[in-house]
Amino acid sequence: MGLLLSLANMILREVVGNGLLVYVTFGISLLVSAIMVLVMEDRRGLHDLISGTYVVYSR
């Protein structure tokens, strides 16, 4: 089971990973992230790798 996301990691993940990176790379990072989610075994995108997070599904 994973840990809760801290405020600093949340800001890093959303602002830098999803917002700033997409803006700076003119959207290319969004495409790369989508491909990574489809191809990688752990389904982590660039925003997850940048912030060191991953999604945990509970049952």
Steps between C-alpha positions, in 0.01 A plus 500: 500500500626847418542807713298819478632767270664798672415855394852552359479182289152593385620842384805347333287237328220727377665838441841392375421155359167574336499875447843651459660208319218482244522876444880506460510202262202624294294193593757242395543382859127429517530262205813340647322456833199336333728258316683422825171419674405264219839329474653492848411215731431722803286746294687811622505818296760776500320686778521188719869447427581867571325499837582141596132402524280221369131422506379234743171325430330360810234231493 
